[in-house]
Amino acid sequence: MDVTTCLKSLLLATHQYRDNRTAHNTVQLQKQVEELSGLRCGRLLSSGQVLPSECISGLVELAGDPNTSPALTGTIISLLARLACDDESREVLQSSYNLTSTLASIIHCQCNTPGEPLVLQCLQVLQRLTYSSRIFHCANYIHELIDFLVANIQSRDDDITMPCLGLMANLCRYNLSVQTHIKALSNVKAFYRTLINFLAHNSLTVVVFALSILASLTLNEEVGEKLFHAKNIHQTFQLIFNIIVNGDGTLTRKYSVDLLVDLLRNPKIADYLTRYEHFSVCVSQVLGLLHVKDPNSATKVLELLLALSGVSGLRLLLCDIVFRPAAPRLRTAVHRPGVGLDAHQKTEPGLALVQWLKPPAEGEESCCLRALQLLTELLEESLSSEVVSVCVLGFVELLVPVVLGLLQRPDPAAPESQLRTHSSRITHATCLLLTLCGEDSVRGVVSRQLTSQICLSQVEHLLSCCHDNDPLISPPTGHESSLSEVCGEAVLKTLELMSKLRQQVKDMETSFYRILQDPRVVTPLSLALTSSQREYVQTGLRLLLEATLLPDFPTLVLGESIAANNAYRQREAELSVKRFSGLKEVPAPTRDSLSGPPPSPSHSIHSLIDKLHNGMEDQIKDVRVSEIMDVYEQKISALASKEGRLQDLLEAKALALSQADRLIAQYRCQRAQAEAEARKLASLLKDAERRREELQVEVVNQALEADRAKGDIAELLQHNARLQADSQEHQTLKGSYNQLLNRFNESERLLKELQVAHISLTKQMDTLQKSHETLRLQHDKAVCELESQQEQIRSLQSEIQHRDRDITGLRGELRNQEERGREKEREREELEETVDVLRKELNKTELARKDASIRASSLELQKAQVEARLQKKEDELNKHSAMIAMIHSLSSGKGKSDVNLSL
């Protein structure tokens, strides 16, 4: 069944259940929900179609209904959890369907039974939904949810504590309203004590959750200053890095990275980290996580590295770690036959970043973009120094071909999401190449490998996408930039790269000027010149200065496009003004406002907000809250644009001042270099003489050390021969162990057979006991019959006394009765003999069972003795292995001395 058919059936079942909540309709709806859960329906929520929207709306409404059965509610929540597979889907579930409030209401209804599976399921889905997203404090049931979390975190129930801690960490992060609400609680001090006690928990995930909550609530308070004081902050750093490297899983690593990123926002803690003595070792271990092919872990690791590079005191240390070369012995091992790139990647941390720059598969797009951004920042820092190290140059030579491999054209029939991702990747890749081109020594590496055809084909493809998705024809919806803007930014970055390399690359200048005269370049240029991003506008202006000198540049078309963009923005502003004027036409609810002068726009807005807060929504039914929000957004955007323009002016002044200071510094530096060069030549001559004398002494010492090394090698060879003999003896012992193990297995097999025989004999004994019981009953019955016969005989004897005339007949009858009695007696004797025989057989069976038990206990004793001897042999083997490893380490150290001697 395809997804569309399943959605239609689900919608029908939802309506039927809503109209008539019978058991049959409940089963049908649950079946349809389970069928949809079994299908692959990724990005179903972000498709914008009507049918999925109606289905999800109905399911969310049913899940929030207290009359819905818990089983059906759990099935619906499982489906919603499967649909929330990416950030975009989670955002849709929160903003469009208000799933957070629905799940909070379910938890509120079940708050008396927090251990129910439905509550745990809601907490887990809420933790996934609220991760890296802000929740409005005024939403429904959020206060009750926070109270529930605080109460259950303090209850110390391990099953519910962990999801409650994770959800509380999400709610407190970057949310001042939630933090203020928690701090205003009466039991906040007890809550803090509980969180501090969790820092000694045996689960690393619980420790990270507790630290995250404490960092969000107390970082700038007295409790936080004590908790993250300079005396114990280094232990906190070590704990966080250990959790990141050796965490329980991706979830623990993700929250650990978020915690460290949040701590780095505090300048004091960032300064503590710059003085952390184990920083280089910890970052090297974190970089080692990039070798694992897990995009989720790699994304969080790259996010942490980006945050570390944002601290000025750590950026240079990070450059030294990332671009640090391999050790000499390891580098030579890389070039040996049979050793490939994987071994080299284990020794150089920078190559762990390069491996994520390949064309990303599904789910790896953010890793590639963050790796490009990180390398751009680190290389910008490294290349800004006066002397570029050889390690950085070697890394750049390895990096450039990989980055150029990202400039491949995607499939023309690819969906818009892939084109958007490709354009973002092109933008970041060209930014990295522009950073490399800023240094003359590195620009040659880029120019030798980049061709004009690569740039030309890339720009042609991006221009076609930009022209097909003109924002004036199909304006973007929501806050997301249109595909045309993303492609336009990639086009401008590529053109800027071509402008940088037009003198070094063959035919690059011709291609550059040809593209600038293409009419399609008008769209990205107009978008750049009318953009609100400062860097985007400056790039457009630089390219416009180059383009205006060309004869065929479409200046008029560019002007019309800029005018059209401005008109579009003006039309948007007019629509917002009309909405704003509609607010002023709302009749005032009080008599004073009718008689007084018309209020100002700001006064009317504030009065409307006051009325909303005072519960007077019924008197302003014609005013929509969204229109009030639009007015505020206009005001905020106007203030932000003013602030941006002032910031641009300040940065322009600062740039001019820095350029003047740079020129003065360059002049002084050149003068100082000329004076220092003469002094340096004289000092070099003295250093060469002193170095020659030191080398002579060192050669003599190396010769003596070589003689001593030869003697040590001879002793080690003899010791190695003894160890080989011990190894042969170990092999012999191992063979005897195998024989004993075989004997033990055979004994165990015999024991199992005897146990089976014992069980069968026990069953036979039970059968015989039942037979004996039956025979005993028969015997009792025969005894009763015999007594009755004897009674009859006595009655007959009395009759004989009274009936002498019938004595002959009665005597014959008596004889018959006596014969029958004797037969009964014989039968009783035979039954007694049978019972005796059965008792003897039962005694024999009991003796056989005891014998089998004795043999089994002896076999178990033999097994314990064999295991003890085996453990003793294994201890001896471990000792020999340690001695062999020590000999190998000594021999490898001596080998290094030989290499130094040969050099």
Secondary structure as UniProt FT lines:
FT   HELIX           3..19
FT   HELIX           23..38
FT   TURN            42..43
FT   HELIX           45..47
FT   HELIX           50..64
FT   TURN            66..67
FT   HELIX           70..83
FT   HELIX           87..95
FT   TURN            96..97
FT   HELIX           99..109
FT   TURN            110..112
FT   TURN            114..115
FT   HELIX           117..129
FT   TURN            131..132
FT   TURN            137..138
FT   TURN            140..141
FT   HELIX           142..153
FT   TURN            154..156
FT   HELIX           158..172
FT   TURN            173..174
FT   HELIX           176..183
FT   TURN            186..187
FT   HELIX           188..198
FT   TURN            199..200
FT   HELIX           204..218
FT   TURN            219..220
FT   HELIX           222..227
FT   TURN            230..232
FT   HELIX           233..246
FT   HELIX           250..264
FT   HELIX           267..274
FT   TURN            277..278
FT   HELIX           279..288
FT   HELIX           289..291
FT   HELIX           295..309
FT   HELIX           312..322
FT   HELIX           328..334
FT   TURN            337..338
FT   HELIX           341..347
FT   HELIX           349..354
FT   HELIX           355..357
FT   TURN            362..363
FT   HELIX           365..383
FT   HELIX           390..405
FT   TURN            412..413
FT   HELIX           416..437
FT   HELIX           440..449
FT   HELIX           452..468
FT   TURN            471..473
FT   TURN            478..479
FT   HELIX           483..500
FT   TURN            501..504
FT   TURN            506..507
FT   HELIX           508..516
FT   HELIX           519..521
FT   HELIX           522..529
FT   HELIX           534..547
FT   TURN            548..549
FT   TURN            551..552
FT   HELIX           555..584
FT   HELIX           591..595
FT   HELIX           601..613
FT   TURN            614..615
FT   HELIX           617..620
FT   TURN            621..622
FT   HELIX           625..802
FT   HELIX           804..806
FT   HELIX           807..902
//
